[in-house]
Amino acid sequence: STNVNVTTTIRVDSGVIEGSTITQYYDPLMAKLITHATTPATASSATPSTSTSTSTTTARTNAIDEMLTALDRFVITGVQHNLRFLHSVLRHPKFFVGRTPTNFIALHYSEKQGGG
C-alpha cells in the first residue's frame, strides 16, 4: 500500500492492491513511481544556455526531491523490495547531476546492494 498523494508532479502506476496475492512468478515491477517538476521561470537577463542549464538542474532537483518524499510514503509488506536502494541511487552525487550511463548501477553498487 502507499500513502503517496498523487499530484500533478507525482504518479503511481500499479496493478497490485492491498490483499493481492503475488506468487513466485510475479513481475518484480509491482508499482511504478513517476515524478516530474516544472521548470521555474528564469530571469530575462539570463543567456539561453545558462537559463536552460539552471532550469534543468532546478527541475531535476525538484523531481528528485518529490521522488524521495514519495518513496518515504510507500509501505510494502510480504515481499522483498528495494526502497532503501532506490533512496541510495537518488542521493548518489553522480545521479543527482545526471551522470548516469547505462552501467551506472554496476559501476557504483555491489551485487549485494542491487548492482551488477
N, C-alpha and C positions, 0 to 999 in steps of 0.2 A: 504494500500500500504506500501511498505517498501523501504528504501534507503539502505538496507543492501547489502553490496558487498559479494556475495557468493565467498568463497575462499576455499583453502584446509582445513581450520580449521572452517569454518562457512557454514552451510547448512540451507536452509529454505524449508520446505515441506508444500505446501498449495494447496488446491483445489479452493481457492477463489481469484478472480482477481478484480481489480478496476471496479466498476459498477455492480458487482454481487448483486443479491437480496438475502438476508438471512431472512427467515421467522422466526416466533417464534418457529418453530420446528427445527431450525438449531442445528447442532452439535456444542457445545461450543468450540471444538478444530478446529479453523479456520486455524491456521498455527502452524507449529511445528518448533522451532528453535533449531538446534543441533550445538554444538561447541565441539571441542576437541583440544588438544595440544599435540604435540610430546614431549617426554621426552628428555631433553638435554643430551649430552654426559657427563658422570661423570668422575671424576678423577680416574685414575687407582689404586691409593693407597687406595681408599675407600673400606671399607668392604662391602660385598653384602647387608647386612641388612641396612647399612647407605645409600648406593648407591640407593637402591630401595626406601627407605623412602624419601630421598631427591628428587629423580627424580619424584616420585609420587606426592609429595607436590608441586613441581615446575610445573608439568604438570597440576595439579588441579587448581593451582593459575592462570596459563596462560589460561586455558579453561574458568574459571570464568570471568577473565578479558575480554576475547573475547565475552562471553555471554553478559556482561554488556554493552560493546561497541555496540554490535548488537542490543540489546534491546533499546538503546538510539536512534537508527535509524528507529525504527518501528513507523509508523503513522497509527493509527486505528481510524476511524470515523464512526459514525452511530450506533454503538453498544457499550455496556459496555465491558470493558476489564480489565485485571489485570496486566498491565505492571508495575505499581508502587509497587504492591505486590510482583511481581517476583524480582524486584530490591531489595526489603527488604529481601527476603529469601536469595538471593545470597550474600548479605552483612552480613547476620547473622553470628556471630562468630562460632557457632556450625556447621552450614552448611559449612562454609569456611574450617573447618578442617575435615569435613567428618563425623561428629557425627549426623547422620540423621536417626533415627529409623522411622518405618513406620507411627508413630503417631507424627512426627516432627511438622507438622502444628498445630495439636490440642494442643500440648504442649506449643508452643511458640507464637501462634497468636489467637486472639479472633475471634468469628464468623464474626464480622463486618469487620475484616481485611482479611478474607478469610479462617480462620481456622475452626476446628470442632465446 
